[in-house]
Amino acid sequence: MPNHVVFDVVGTCVSFDAWYEIIDRTLGPKLREHHLSAQCLGFTWMTNAELQFTFLSISDSYKPYKIVLTELFYQTLSMIGVADPHRFATLAERDTCVEGYSLLELRDGTRECFARFREAGFTVWCLTTGDTQRVRGYFERAGVDMPLENFLSCDDAGVAKPALAAYRPALARLGDEGQKWFAAAHLWDVAAATKAGFRGAYCSIYEKAPAFQVYDAALEVTADTLPDMAERVIAASKQ
């Protein structure tokens, strides 16, 4: 009986370092004139986009994440203290930064994590808010096998995580047999997945200081690295 593990991708399997580097190459000198860093812009921009992406979803006005990210660029610049955002950055510079989001790189340990799961008989899946072609590209560039048919996107369901309806199609896709685990480096993501019916595995590699008192998560596994998380899930699945 095959077991399944479903991964969040962006933030979990891939890091944002490459995106911050592209923002820095594109806008770094101008940001520093405003006493801002590329990471400050990147994180705030992404957080603003994720917030409004989620609001659109829960108000039955779903739009793909890339559209939301692109449209909120100048708003975010204004929010972090840039007085004249359109003079600060051109549309071409904005689009370069947006496209840089497609060039994220796999975290150290992702390849080993997937390999351990597969050696233990697990089928590895990915559930993402992004379009599957872009997200699969992260794995293809790193030479990590991740079949297209094993990608699930919130674009297909028209609802964003962490709405429980975003996880239920993934559960249904996995069928009735085997254990079904959800693995992520966002505590909010794992917490919601467990409420939808998954067994939960959390890796602190991204958030570093998880807010356990905020999220009521029925976690069975926590770990600091992706390979260690894989080992702990495999062990828990045998109990």
Secondary structure, 3 states (H helix, E strand, C coil): CCEEEEECCECCCEECHHHHHHHHHHHHHHHHHCCCCHHHHHHHHHHHHHHHHHHHHHCCCCCCHHHHHHHCHHHHHHHCCCCCHHHHCCHHHHHHHHHHHHHCEECCCHHHHHHHHHHCCEEEEEEECCCHHHHHHHHHHHCCCCCHHHEEEHHHHCCCCCCHHHHHHHHHHCCCCCCEEEEECCHHHHHHHHHHCCEEEEECCCCCCCCCCCCCCCEEEEECCHHHHHHHHHHHHCC
